[in-house]
Amino acid sequence: MDIAGVAAAVVGLVVGVLGWTQSRATNRRSDFTTITERLDRELRVEREQRRIQTYYLVALVKWGRRVAPEGDPVPEPPPELDLSPWA
């Protein structure tokens, strides 16, 4: 084998390895972007759910303070505080 053939093979191998690692890095960036976008969406949904749950909790506490602790039976909560699952 001559030196030119070996050098060409080494250069080809190095270029191939560099291209392969570059494509892997691009895929990792793409995967990272996809994951972060999904986490951002889930975080927005969770914040909205927490906001709604906080509203219901505060409303229930306010309603509980208005209801007399002794005496007559406790009235039913207002319909807007109905937390039963929707069916």
Buried (B, 14 or more C-beta within 10 A) or exposed (E): EEEEEEEEEEEEEEEEEEEEEEEEEEEEEEEEEEEEEEEEEEEEEEEEEEEEEEEEEEBBEEBEEEEEEEEEEEEEBEEEEEEEEEE
